[in-house]
Amino acid sequence: MADEPYLAASSTLRHGPALVVLTGPPGCGRSTLLHRIAAAAGGPVHAGGGLAMLATVPALALSRAVRARLPGDDVHLLAEAVRSRVRGGLLVLDDLQHCDPATVAALPHLARTCRVLVALRTPHRLPDDLHDALRAAATAWVPVAPLSAEEAAALARRTAARLDEATLDAVTARAGGNPLAIIALARQAAAGRGPAAHDIDQIAYAIATALADLPRPARTALAALGLLGRPAPAGLLGPGASDLQAAGLVDTEPGGALFPVSAYVAETAAGLLDAGARAEMHQRLAQLTPPAEAARHLAAAGDNAGAYRQALLAADQAGGGERAALLLFACGLDTPVDLRVRLAAADAALIAGRAGDAAAVLAAAGARPTGAAAPLALEVAVLHGEALLQAGQPEQARAAVRGVPDTAAVAVVAARDRVLLLAALDTAPMSALDLAEKVAARHPAPLPGVAAALAAVRAAHRTPGWDTALEEAADPGGDPLITRWSAWLLVEHLAADGRLVDSAAAALRAADAAATVFAYGWHTRFIAAADWALALHGPALPETGPDAAAVPPAGWDGVEGVLRRAANLTDLALPDDARGYATAATALIEADTGLLAAARARLAGAPAHPAVAWVVREAAWLDGQPDRADATGADQESAGLLSGLQAITARWAAHDLGVRENAPIPTGLPGPARRTLTAWAVGQGFPAAADSWQPIVLREQIRCLLAAGLTDTDRDRAVAALLRAEDLADRAGLTVLAGRARRGLRQHRVHRDTRSRRSHGGLTQREQDVLALVAAGEPTRRIAGQLGISTETVDTHIRASMRKLGARTRTEAAALAFAAPPSRLDPSDNSEDGR
């Protein structure tokens, strides 16, 4: 069916955020279909695309689409900047095969919240990793098939109405269903020329024949467009521009620049030039274009020395990823390259996050730090080691710097020792501790890079003062790469030790510093880590009387505030670390407060992350599915506090399943986690473990009290622990844990009449709790399990709510309850049975 690609793409884009990729060979009608879909999509359309000659300029394709300068060095910030402009509109990118890597990398992030339509010519030269990520993110991958025989004949008739049937058949047979070839061959036949032989490229033949009819200036202008790979003003193209416009081969952009109706036709026109004419045209274009383009034209013309000079000139005028791309281009030319240029290229690439490219450009220098090596060669060696280290190759990094002598300049020796220390920390942590002592002795006043490496080793081994050392290395006044990396280590190590309040405070400080320089990726990672620490810590509740004060952790603005901020983060384009922490924080709060359906849906699309892995298991346990709590996420690596929480949830799952759990207690746990697991192993000690959790994680304090109530053989102590757990859970809003406490109390035959006075027609608190879970899509069985009441009591609450609200169904009652004014609700009524 001819309209299958159109219908498939249009239908997909109608249903919300999606990424639709139209693929096919040159001339198959991708661009025509792209514009047809965009015209029918409705709403604002932001159209752009890749340009062949400018394929390395970061974010160029997206900048053309949204008509704004965009950050090309941070893919997540780039995606967020585009999302904020596109919103409910449609983002359209043509010629994706010519798009820069930053644009292609941003598309999977944009597909989560935006409608995106792109066209990709095949074959293409996209790197495998970008192609695979694009394919995985695509909601629909739509091949644009050749036209059917009937459609091809119809197009040929529209192009040349006077052709007889025999000629039409010959045209369609040779065109192979390709619209571009059909049009060109039909025009050729109408002009009285015979069809080509069967054994040649019909598209190229048809285009070449059609171009032969153009005046020479027009052919030259079209070839220039093909070599430029971008729109150009008529003045740059020369006198042939007007002929191209008259022939309908070019169109005009809003700014007046001309672009080819078919990029493939322009590229074919350029390909028809002989080698000498093509080189001459590249030389001419180099004189008319800015330095960055001129460098590539000169390289295409074979003038590598001239291209090298122009690339360096352009790099001096550029910044960020564009500067890195230009310097790397210069280093890749077949001409002598100064070592200082290689150093500058590697440094720029590291800043832009291209550690692999930085390592490659220095490896090509051929300098070795042996013998009486020149100082510049030693700088190359240590920067090469740093690049390999950041590229995740510690062994190769160590080898790169091993020959740097102690007699080298102080900065070079410091850079060498930093690489050696961090490589050892990654491959042999115990030897890193010994090496750190030697490095510290060699650098009594260490440079920032060495100080950060020493702090990282101390932190890994938790030597006294490690946190202070990391905090100093994370001072935002230093090198951004070092300070952010040190701050992240500090945040994660503090959280692993159970120092959640300190972790959140450090994360918020680092987030503020990253925000001031628009380091979006780091900013969102730190914000998400802070929210995770705050969500896990929970509110600080007084336990010594109604007038006692409890100091909330820094940044704590209530469960609702943390939930709102973390949930908002998950809607943005985020690095995986940030998305993992934000998703885990949001889902944990939702699960603890009874919104288990929402938590399950959120976790289903979460990235692989240790915090997410534990929350998946914990949510399953809260949902009364201990079999899933015992198995889900077991393959995720975790350490410190998270490792302890994983083990504690496994103990609870084993208890609920009636299975004896004899798994060994993990090492390196914070004290409260170790005490809790020891209590599970020996069957006593839960109250003391609960007290140790009190300043760290409220929900784990409550779980220890629940364990005490379920395992203590003394009924009075068990009931006291359960009552305390119920009180804490109720005050913190931990609905499911409060329900488990009440269920435990019923097992001890504790029945209480906690009914309070009725309001006039108002809902009790328990009725509100039930309707909140109804609104979340939970069935009666799960509502009963979460609230610790029977299914019959749940039904009673629902019927009472329907009667009070005048609702005909439970769903209508839930809707009315949360649209009702406060007078309809009675928060003072905590009746357990609600009758």
N, C-alpha and C positions, 0 to 999 in steps of 0.2 A: 504494500500500500504506500503510495507516494508520500502521504502526510504522516506516516508513522513516526519519523524523527521529530517532526514539528509537534505532533500531539503528545508524544512521550515527554519532550522537554517542557512544553507549556503546562502540561498537567502536573509535572513535578514541581515547577516553580510556583504554581498556584497554591500549593499546600504549605507554604511557609519557607523557612530557611532551607537552602539546598545549594548544592554545587552540581551544575549540569555541564558536562564536557562534550562538545561536538568534535568528532575526529573524522579525518578522511584525507585522501591524497590531494595534491594541487588541482584546483579547478573543479572539485566535486560539488561545489555549491555551499560550503561551510559558512562563508561570510554572508552570503545571501540569506541562508536560513537563520543565521544569528540575528541579522537585522530584522527579519520578519517576526521572529519570536519576540524580540525586544519591542517592536512596534505594537504588538498585541498584548504586552504584559500589563500595561496599566501602571500609573504612578510614575514618579521620576526615574529616568534611566541615566546612569553614569557610565558613559562609554569611553573606553580607551583601548590600549593594546600595546604589543611589543613592537620595537623598531630594530631592524637587523643590525645597523651600524652602532646602535647605542644599547646593545643587549646587556652590557655590564654595568650600566648606570643604575645604582640602587633605587628601587621603587619607581622607576620612570613610568612603567605601564600604568600603575595605580595613580600616580600623580596626574597623568593625562586624563584619567577617568574622572577624578574628583576635582580637577582644576585647582590643585593646591600643592605646595611643596611638602613632602612627607619625609619622616625619619626612616632612612634605609638601613641603619646599623642595628636596630633592635626590631626583630621580626614581630614580636608581640605588641610592641608599641605601634608599629606600622599597621598591623591588623586592627588595633583599637582605634587609631586615627581614621582609618578608612570606614570602619563600622559606624563611628559617630557621625560621619557625613552621609553614608548611604542609608542607614536606618531601614525604613520600610520600602525603599526603592529597589532598583535592580542594578547590579554591577555587571557590566558587559566588557569582556576583554577579548579582542581578536588577536590572531597571530601569537598565541601563547608560546609557540616554539621560539619566538624572538624575545620573550620577556626575561628580565633579569632574575637571578636566583631568589632575591628577597621577595619579589612579587609572587613567584610560584610557591615559595615556602609559606607565605601569609594566607594563601587561599584555603587550606584546611581549617585554619582558625576562623576565617571569615564565614565559612560554610556553616558554622554552628549558629550564627545569628543573622546572617544576611542571605538574600537570594543572589546567587552568582551564576553567570552564564559565560562560558569561555569556548573559544574555538582553537583547536590544536591540529596543525598540519602534520601528517605522517608521510614519510618517516621524519623524526625530529632528533635533536641532539640534547635533549634534557638529560641531566645526570640521572643515573638509575635511582638514587635515593629520593630525589625530588619527584620523579615519575611515579615511583611506588607510593609515596605519601599522597600524591594527587589522586592516584587510582583508588587508594583506600578511602580517601575522604569524599570521593564523588558520590553523590546521591544517584546520579544517572550518567552512564558513560555511553554516549549515543553515536554509533558510526553513521556517517552520512553515505548512504549507498548510492551507486550509480543509478541514473534514471532507467526506468523500464523502457522497452521498445516503443510503447505507445506514447509515453511522456517525451522520449527523445524525438520522435517524429513530430509531435506537436510543437516542441521548441524549435525544431528546424523549420517548420512551416511558418512560425511567427517571425523567425529571423529572415527567411527568404521565401516569400509567399508564392513566387512564380516557379519554383522548382517542380519538375515532374516527379512521379512516384518512384521511378527507377533511381533517379539521382538522390532523392530523399533516403531511399533504402541504403544506397552506397555511403551517404554521409553518416547515417546512424550506425551502420555496421562498423565503420572505421573509428568513430568517436568513442565507442565502448561505453556509452552511457554518461560520459563526462560532459557537463553543460558547457564548459569553456571550449572544449574541442568541437562540440556540435555547432556552437555559434560561429567559431572561426571557419570551420569547414563549409558550413552552409553559405557564409558570405563569399568564400573562395569559389564555390560552385556557381553561385549567382553571378560572379564576375566573369564566368566563362572558362575558369581553369579546372583541369581535371583533378580527381582525387589522387592522393599519394598512394604509394605502394603499401602493401599490408605489413611489411617487415620493418617499418621505421616507427619511431615514437610519434604517434598521431598528434598528441597535444603540442609537442615542441614544433612539429612540422607545420601545424595549423597556425601557431603563433608566429613562427618565422615567416610564413607566407603572408600573413596579414600585416606584419611589420614592414615587409618589403614594399608594401604599397604606400607607406608613409614617406613624406619628404625627409631628406637626410637630417635637417635640424630637429625634426620631431623624434626621429629614432635616437638621435644623440641625447635629447632631453629625457626621453623615457629610460635610456640606458643609465643616465645620470641618476634618475630616481631609484633605479635598481641598485646602483652602487652606494648611494647615500643611505638607503634603508630607512628613510624617514621622510616626512613631508618637507617641502622646500618652497621658498618664494619663487615666483616666476622669473625674477631677475637673475637668480642663480642658475636657472635651467636654460636661459638663453632664448633666442627667437623661436625655437620649436615648441615652447610652452603653449602658445595660442593654438597651434595645429593639434596638439594633444587634447586641448579642451574642446575644439571643434569636432574631433573624432570620438569624443566621449570616453577617452581612455584615462582621464584624470578628473578628479573632483576637487572642490575647494573647501578647506577647513574654515571655521568661523573667523580665524585670524587672517585669512587670505592665502595661507600656504596651500600648495597643490599636493595631492597625494594620488597614487595610482588606484584606479578602480579595482584592479587585480594586482596585488603585490607580485604574484607569480609571473604575470606577463612582464612587469618591469624587470624582475630578476632574469627572465629569459632574454629580454632585450640586452641586458648587460652581458649575459653569457654569449651572445652572438658576436660581440666584439672580439677581434683577435687579441693575442696577448699584448702586443705593443700598444694597440689603441686603448686597451683597458688600463694599462699602466699609465699611459699619458693622461687619461681621464682622471684616474686616482690622483695624479700629481696636480692636475688643475683644481680638483675639488679640495685638495689639501690647502691650497692657497685661499680658498673661499670659506673655509669652515673654521670653527674654534679649535684651539690646540688639541683638545681631547679627541675630536673626530679627525683632525688633521693627522694625528699620530697613527691612527688606524689606516687612513688612506695611504700614507707614506709606506707603512708596512706592507700593504697590499700591492703597492707599486714596486716593492723590492728595495726601497730606500730605508734600511733598518737604522742606520745612523741618524738620519733625519727624524724618523719615527721616535727614536730614543730621546732626542732633544725635545721634541714636541710633548712627549709623554711627561717628562720631568717638568717642563714649563706648566703643563696643565695640572700636575700634581701639586705644584706650589700654590695654585689658585683654588684647590679643592680641599675638602676635609672628610673625615669619617671614612665610610666604606668606599666612596668614590676615589678618594686619595689612595687608599690601599689598592684598589683595582688598577689604577693607573701605574702605580709603582711596580706592582706585580707584572703588569703588561710590559713595562720597560725592561724588567729583569728577564723576561722570556724571549726577548728579541735576539736574533743571531748577530750580536755585536758585542764588543767588550763592555762589561758592566762594572762600574766602580763598586768596591766593597762597601763604601758608605751608602750607596744607593740600595744595596741589598739589605744593609742594616735598617735603613729607613723603611724599606718595603716590609720587612719582617715585623718591625715595631708597629707600623700602621695596621698590618694584618692582625696582629695580636690584639690590638685595641678594638678592632672590628669583630673580634671573635673568630677569626679564621686561623686557628693555631696550626692546622695541617698545612695550609699554604705558606705560613711563615716558616715552618720547618723545611718545607721543600725548597723555598727560594734560598735559604742559607745552606742547605745541603749541596745545592748546585754551585756554591762559591768555591768548593774544593779546598778551602783553607783548613789546615790541621794545626791544633795548638801543640806542636812538638818542637823540640830544639829551641832555637832562637827565633821563635815565631814573632812576627810583627805584632805590635799592640792591637792593631785593627783586627787581625786574624783571631786574637784571643777574645775580642768583643763578639766577633761572629760566633765563636764556639760557645760562649756562655749564653748568648741569646738563642742559639740553636737548641741548647739544652733546655732552656725555659719553654721554648715552643713545643718541643717534644713532650715535656712534662705536662703542659696544658692540653696537649693532644692525647693524653692518656697512655704514653709510652715511657714509663719510668726507667726501664732498663736501657733503652736507647738514649734517654736523656743523660743518664749517668755516664754512658760511654762517650757521649759528645763532649763532656767537660772534664773527663778524667785526666787529660794531658795538660790542663791549665796549671802552671807552676805557682807555688806560694809567693814567688818573687814578682808576680804580675801586679798591676795597679790594684789599689785597695778595693775599688768598686768592682773590678773584674773578679778578684778573689771572693768577695762577698757574694756576687751572683753565682759563682761556681759552688760555694758552700751551701747556698740556698737550694740549688738544684740537687746536690748530693744528699742533703738532709731530707728533702721532701720525697726524693726517689726511694731512700731507705725507709721512710715512714710508710710508703705504699707497699714495698716488697718485703721488708724485714723489720717490723716495728720495734722489736727488742734491740736490734743493733742501732736503730735510730736514736735511742736514748743515750747510748754510749757516745755516738758521734755528736750528739747535741752538746755534750759536755766539752768536747774538744773544740767545736765551733764557737761555743760561748767563750772559751778561754782565748781563742784567736781573735775574737771581736768583742772586746770589753765594752765598746760603745757601738753596738751593731747598727748597720744601716737598716731602713724599714723592711726591706725584703728578707733579710736574715732574721731580724727580730720577729717577723710574722712566722717564719718557718720554725724558729725555736719555740714560739708560743704554741704552734700547732702540735709539735712533738710533746710538749709538756701537757697540753690538753688531752692528747690521746692516752697518755699514761697517768693523768690526773695527779701530777706532781703538785705540791703546795704552791699556791700563787698562780696556777695556770689560768684562772679566770681573769685575774688582773692583767696578766701578760697579754691575753687575747684581746681584752678590752682596750689596752693601749695600742695594740696593732690595728684595731678597728677604728682608731681615731679618724674621723672623716677628713681631716686636714691633709692626709697623706695621699699616696698613689691610689687612685680609685680601684684598680684591679686588686691590689693587696688589701685595702681596707674593707672592701665589700666581702671578699673571700674570708677574711678573718672574722668579720661580724657574723657571717653565716655559720662558721664553725662555732663561734661563741653561743649563738642562739640554739643550735642543735645539741651541743654538749650540755648546756644548762637544762634543756628539756629532758635529755636522756637521764640526767641525774635527779630528775623530779623537781628541779627548781623552776617551776613553771612561771611564777610571778616574775622572777629575774629574767627568764627567757623572753617573756612578753615585753618587758621593759626594754631589753637590749634590742629586740626586733623593731619596736616602735621608734627607738632612736635611730637605728640604721635606716628605717623606711623614710624618716624625715630627711636624712642626709641624701638618700638616693633621689628623693622627689625634687630636691632643689636643683639637681643637674639633669632632671628628666630621664633618669635611668629606670625606665618603666619596668623592665623585667625584674630587676633587683627590688624595686619598690614593692611590687605586688607579691614577690616571694616573702619579703619581710612582713608585710601586712597579714598575709595568710598564715604565716607561722605564729604571729602574735595572736590571731584569732583562735588558732588551734590550741595554743597554750591556755588562753583564757577560757575557752569552751571546756577543756578537760579539767581545769582547776575548779570551775564552778564558782558560785557566790560564796562569800565568807559569812557564815551564820553564827550569831552568838549562841552559846550554850549554857550561860550562867545566869539566865534570867531575862525577863522581857525588856529590861532597861540596859542590858549589856550592849556595848558597841562592838561591831565587827568591821575591821578596816578592809574595804574591797581592794583587790589588786589594781595596780596602775593600768589605766586603759579600760577597766571594766565599766560598762555602762548598762549593765543588766543583761540577762539572757537574751532578751529581745534585741538589744543593740548589737550584741555579738552575732546573733543569728542573721539579722538584717544585713550587716556588713559582710559577713562571710558568704551569704547567699548571693549578694550583689556581685561579689568577686567571681563567683562561678559562672556568671553570665558574660564575663569579659574574655578577651583573648589573653591567656595566661601561659607562662612556662609550666611544665608538668609538676615541678615541685610546688609551685603556688596553687595550682588546681588541686593537687592531691591534698594539701593541708586545708584549703578552703572547703573542699567537698567533705572531708572527714569531720571538720568542725561543725558544718551545717547539719550533716546527717546524724552526728552524735546527739546534738541538741534536739533534733526532730524525733529521734528514736526514744530518747529519755523522757520526752514530754508526751509520748503516746502517738506521735504522727509517724507510725512505722511504715505505712504505705508510701508516704512522701520520701522517707529515708531510703527505702528500697529502690524507688525509682531514681533517686539521685545517685546512689552508689552504683547502679547498673551501668552508668556511663562514665565512671570515674577512671582516671589513669592508674596504672600499677604504682602503688606507693605504700610503704609500711603502715602509715597511719590509717589509710583507707582499708588495708587488709584487716587490721584489728577491728575497725568500726563495722565492717561487714560481718565479722564473727559475732561481735557484741550485739549488733542489731538482730541477728538470727536468734541469739540466746534470749534477748528481751522479748522477742516475738514468740517464744515458746517452741523454738525449733532447735533443741540442743544438738541434734545430729548434724545439722549444718554448721552450728557454732564450733563443733569440734574439728571440722575438716576444711572449711572455706578459708582461703588465704594462707594456708600453712606453708606455702612455698615462698612467701614474701620475707625478705630479710628485715630484721629489726634488732635494735640494741637498746640497752639501758631500760628506761621506763616502759617503752613500748614492748620490749621483749617480756617484761614482767606482766604487763596487762594481757598479752597474748596467752601466757601461761595461766594466769588467773581465770580468764574466760574458759580456757580448756578444762580447768578443775571444776568450774561450775557446770559446764556441759556434761562432764563425766558424772558429777553428783546427780544431775537431773535424769540422766540415762540409767542410773543405778550401776555404773561401771566403776571399779576401783582404779584410780589413776596413780600410777607409780612413776611418772616421768621425772627425770632429774630436774632439780632447780637450776635454771640458767645462771651463769656467772655474770658479774658486773652489774647487778641490779641495785637500785636505790633501796635503802633500808626498809621502808614500808612494804615494798613488793616482796622482798626476801622474807620478812616476818609473816606476811599473809600466806605465802606458799609453804612456809614452814608449819604454820598453823594447820593448813590443809593436810600436810604430810603426817602430823602427829595427832590431829583431831582436837586440838585445843590452842588457846592463845589468841583467839579472834578479837576479844575486846581490846587487848593491848595493841594489836595490829590496827584496829579501827582508830585508836587514839593517835597512832603515828601518821595516819593518812590525813588527819584533821586539817593541818595547814597546807596540804599539798593538793589532794583530789577529793572533793566532797563525796562524789558518787562511790568511790572506792571505800571511803569510811562507812558509807551506808551499806555497801555490799558485805563488808566484814561483820557489821552488826547483824545483817540478815543471816550470815553463815553461823554466827554465834547462836542466834535464835533457833536455827535448824539443827544444830549439832550438840548443843549443851544439854546434858542429861538432867540438869537441875531446872525444873520448870520455872521457878521464879526468876532465875537469871536469864533464861531464854526469853521469857515474856518481857522483861525489862529491856533487853537488847532490841527486840522487835518493836516495842513501843518507841524507843529512841530512834530507831531507823525510820519508822513511819513518820514521826514528827519532823525529822530532818528532811526527808523526801518530800513531804507535803509543803514545807516552807520553801524549799528550793524549786518546787514545781516539777519534780522528777516523778511523773505520774506512774510509770510502770514499776519503778522500785517501790513506790508507796503501795501499789497494788500487791506486790509480792510480800511486803511486810504484813498487810492485812490477811493475806492468805495464810501466812505462817501463824498469825494470831488465832485464826479459826481452827488451825490444827491443834492448838493448845486450848481449844474450847473457850476462847475469850470472845464474848459477845457483848457489845456495848450499844447503848441507845444514845447516839450522838445527835439525835434530831433537834433542830433548833426551830424557832418560831417561823411560821409561814409569812411570806409577803402576800399581798393581795393578788393572786393569780400569777406570781412570779415563779421562775424556775429555781430549783435548788442548785447548789454547787455541783452535786453529783449528776443531776440531769444535764447541766451544762457540759460536764466532762464527757458524758456519754454522747451527747449530740456533736461535740467537737470531733470525736472519733468517727461518728457516723459521717460527718462532713468530709473526713479524710478518706472515706471509702472503706473503712474497716468493717468486717462482718461481726455478727453478734459474738461468735466464739472468741475472736481476738480481743474484742472490747472487754469481755469478761476476764480474759487472762491478763490484760494489761491493768485493769482496775482492781483485780483481786476480788471480784464478786461473781456470783453465779450467772448463767445465761438467763435464768428466769428473772433475776433482779434487773438485768439489762433490759429485757423486754418490758418489765414494769415501768422503768424509768422512761423508756421511749413512749409507751402508751400515755403516761402521765404528761409528758411534754407535748404530745400531739393534742391532748385534750385542752391543755392550758393555752396553746398557741392557735388552736382551731385548724390544725393541719390534717390533711387526709393521708399523707404518707410520712414515713420516717425522714425521707430526703427533704420533703417540704418543711418538716419541723426543724431540721438542721439549718436550712436556708433562712427560715423566719427567725430562729433564735439569734443568729449572728447579724441579722438586719434590724433586730428589735432595739428600742431605746432602753437605757439602763433600768428604767422602772419595771420592765418586764422580768428582770433578773434579780435574784436575791443572793448575793455573795455571802451573806451571813448564815445561810442554811447549808450545813455540812452533813446533812442526813446521809447515812450510809445506805439505807434501804429506800429512801426517797418517798415513802408512802405516808 
